[in-house]
Amino acid sequence: MSAVGGGIEALVAGVLAGETRAVARMMSAAESGFAEGRAAMAEIYRHAGKAQVIGLTGVPGSGKSTLVGALTKAFRKTGRKVGIVAVDPSSPFSGGAILGDRVRMADLATDDGVFIRSLATRGSLGGLARASLDTADILDAAGFDLVLVETVGVGQDEVDIASAAHTVIVVSAPGLGDDVQAIKAGVLEIADIHVVSKADRDDANRTAADLKAMLNLGLTGRDRGDWKVPVIRTSAESGEGVEELMHAIDAHGEHLKTSGELEVRQRLITEMRVLKTAEDIVRARIEAERESGLKEVLDATAGRQTDPQAAARELLRHLKIDG
């Protein structure tokens, strides 16, 4: 029971009471994947579901972290508690988070109404760490009104957040090589709100105009009912547009509730989490077989005695999974 300190019941009670140390311990337990942590998370999950989860994505250099900091301060002025899940690239040496986002948000660390957690991707595709939504659940259950999930910024693969958040914000910055970086791999289409950061730059107006033109062509991705995707210019340095963005997030949250789309998105989030968890379980089983069944299958495939498709099915049969 060392993973959860004083026991599951005490740990969960501490989280529900909003105790900072309990929240941090619960996050560590959830990320470790130990059986005790999974049991505690099952209880946490039953108490979550109240917070608005806001995903922020965009290419590296678009100013996501700075914007998250400015947006958090704006929400705090309204009295709301904000949790931040900052997904950082994994260190190639330790596998841990590089913690760049946490460093950039250091000025929020003294605010009791803000909790920041950095997570390493650990090889996860789609810009999300596997523990991201467990961490969001913990913050939700601990009484945080909003949870901001900032993805790692991998560019073209970063669409998982569309199935993980209630409100998706795509951040674009002018002058990063493309007129609109959000065009890439459908990232344009996942946005509920588009933000053009660094609005003090001369080419910010062009980027905003290009985005609006594309939205007018109907490139809005999934059905959003009567929600009109806004394009908001912001400057975290001067504060321009940050309050407007906060109001747009609130308006989208209300739209989800009144239109019935909230239930649809909750269902999509649930489906994604169940499928991802199943993938993690299978991957863990395969990793555990490295010294036995997996080695034999790889040796046979490398020697051209079998092909990758047949080898994969053989591996699943070895794991007693019907392939």
N, C-alpha and C positions, 0 to 999 in steps of 0.2 A: 504493500500500500504506500510505499515511499513516494511514488509518482504524484500522489495527491495529498501528501502531508498528513493532516489529521483525520483523514477518512473522507469517503465520498459525500456522506450527508453533511458534514461540517463544511466541506469545500463548496458544495452547491449552495448551501445556506449563505455562505459568505459572498458568493457571486450575486445571489438574488438581493442581498442587502447592499450591493454596490461597493463592497470592500476592495480597495485597489490591490492589496496583496493577494487576496483570493482570486481576483480576476486574472492577475498575472500567472499565478500557479495553475489555474485551470487552463489557460492558454498553452502553457508548457506541457501539461499533461495531455491535452488534445493533440498537440503537434507530435508528441512522442509516439502516439499510437498504441500505448500500453492498454491492456484490458481494463484497468481501473479507470483510465481516462475515457475510454469508450463508454463505460457504464455511467460515468458522471455526465458525459455529453448527451446521453440519451435523456437524462433528466433535464438538462439545460435546454435541449431542443423543445421540450414540452412547454417551457416557459418563454420561449422566444416567439417572434412573429409580430412584434409591435413596431419596431423601428423601420424607418425608410432607409433602404440600402441604396447608396448612390455609387455607381461605378464611374471612374474617370480613367480614360485611356487616351493614347496618342503616342506619336513617335518620340524617341529620346530628344531632349532639347526643346520640347514644346512648352516647358514651364509648368508641368502638372503639379510638382511638389510645392512650388511657390504659390500656385493658385489654391491648392488644398489648404495651405496655411492661411491665406487671406480669407478664403471662404469660411473656414472654421471660426475665425475671429468674428466674422459677420454673424454667423449663427449664434455664437456665444452672447452677442449683444442682445439677442432676443430671449436669452435665458435657457436655451436648449443645450443639452449635453451632447457632445460629439465624440464618437469613436473613430479612429483612423486606422485602417489596415493598409500599410505601405508594403507592397510586394517588391522586393529588391532582387536584382540578379544574384545568383549564387556565386560565392567565391570559388574559383577553380581549384583552390587548395584545401579549404576547410569544408566546403559545401554549405557554409552559413551565409546569412545575408550580409551584403557589403555595407548596409546601413546608411547609404547616401541620403535617402529620404529622411531618415530620423535626424541626421545631422542638420539638414536644411529646415527642420521644424522644431529645432531646439528651443525656440522662444515660447513654444506652447507648453513646455514640460512642467511649468510651475502652476498651470491652471488645473484645478481639481475637476473641472467639468470637461476635461479633454483627456483621452487615453490613446496613446500611439503605440501600435505594435508593428514591428518590421518582421516580415517573413521572407525566407529564401524560396526561390522557385524550385530548387532541387530538381531541375530537369523537366518541370512541368511545361507543356506547351500551352499556348493560348494566353500567356501573360499572367496566369493565376497560380499561386501556390495551392497545393492540395488542402492545406489547413485554413485557407482564407475564409470560407463560409462558416466553418466551425468557430473561428475567431469572431466573425460577425455575430453569430448566435450568442456567444458569451457576452459581448458588449450589449446586444439587444436585451438579453435576460437581466443584465446588470443595471438596466434603466437608462441606457443612452438612447436619445431620441432619433439620432441620425448616425449612420455608419458610412463613412466614406472609404471606398476601396479603390486605392490607386494601383493600377497594374504596372507591370515592369517596364513597358514601353518597348516591346519587341517588334512593333511595326506591323508586318503583314500577317502574323499569326494571332493577333490580339483581338479575337472575337468571342472568346468564352465569356467575357464579362456581360455580353448581351443576354446570356441565359442565367446570370448569377445576380443581377441587380434589378431593382424596381425602376430606377432612373439611370440612364446611361448618358454620360457626357463625353463627347469626343473633343479633345483639345488640339487645335492646329496653331502653328506659329508661322508667320510669314518668313519667306527667305530660307527655307530649309531644303531647297532642291526641287520640290514640286510646287506647282501653283497651289494645289490642294493635296496635302499628303493623305487626307482622309479617304481619297478615292480608292486607295490600295485595298485589294482583297475584301471588298465589301465593308470595310470599316466605316465608310460614309453612311451606309445603310443602317447601322446599329444605333445611331445617335438619336436620343430623344431631345437632346439639346446640343447644339454646336457652339463651341467657344473658340474665338480667335484671340490668342493671348498676345502679350507684348503690343498692345494697341497703340502705343506711342510711336511705333515704327511707321514709316511712310507707306510701306507696302501692305500694311494690315488691312486697309480698306479694300484693296484688290482681292485679297484672300477671302474676306467676308463677302464681297460681291460674287466671287466665283462659287462659293458655297450656296448662296441664295439662288443663284441661277440654276445650279444642279438640283436643288430642292424643288424649284419651280417646274423642272422637267419631270418631277415625280419620282426621283431617285431617293425614296425615303424608306426602302426596305419593308419591314413587317407592317401589318395593318395597325394603325394607331387611332382608329376611329376619327374623331374630329380634332385631334391634337395637331396643331401646326408647329412643326419643329422650328424653334427660333435659332437665329445666329446672333451670338452676343460677343461683342468686342470687350476684352478686359485688359486691365493692366494691374498686376498684383503690386507693382511698385507705387503707383499713384492711387490705386483703389478704384479706378474707373471700371464700371461695369460689374463689380463684384456684388453689390447689393441687387442689381438687376438680375444677376445669375441666381442669387439666393431666392428671389421672388419667383423666378422661372421654375426652380426646383420645387418650391412649395406648390406652385400652380400645377405642375405635372403630378405631384402626389395627390392633389385633390381630383385631378382628371382621372387618375387610375381608380380612385374610389367610386366616383360618380358614374363612370362609364362601364364599370364592371370588369375593366381590363386587369385590375389588381388580382382578381382570382385567376385569370388566365396566366399572368406572369408568375404567380406563386406556383401554379401547376408546372410551368416550364422549369422554374428553379428546382422544384422537387424532383422532377424527372432527371434533370442534369445531375443533381447530387447523387441520386440512387445509381445512375449509370456510371458516374465517375468513381463512386465507392466500389462498385462491382469490379471495375477495371483495376483499381488499386489492390483489391483482394487477390485477383488473378495474377497481377504483376508480382505481388509479394510471394505467392505460391511458386511462381516460376523462378524468382530469385533464390528461394530456399532450395530449389532443385539443381542449383548450379553445379554442385559436386557430384551429382548422380545422373538423373535422367537428362538434364539439359546438356551436360557435357557429351553424352553419347549421341544425342540428336545433332548437336553442332558438329561433332567429329564426322558423322555420316554425311552431313550436308556439305561441309568443307571439302570432303573427299569425293564429292559428286556422286555418291552412292544413292542419294535421294535429293529431292528438290525442296526449296523453302516452304512451299504450300503443304506438301506432304509431311514435312518435318514438323511444322506448326501443329497440324492435326494430330500427329503422333504424340507430341508433347502434351496437348490437351487431353488426349486419351490417358496418358500416363498420370495426369493430375485428376483423372476421373471427371473430366469436364467434356461434355459432348460437343465436338467441333464440327 
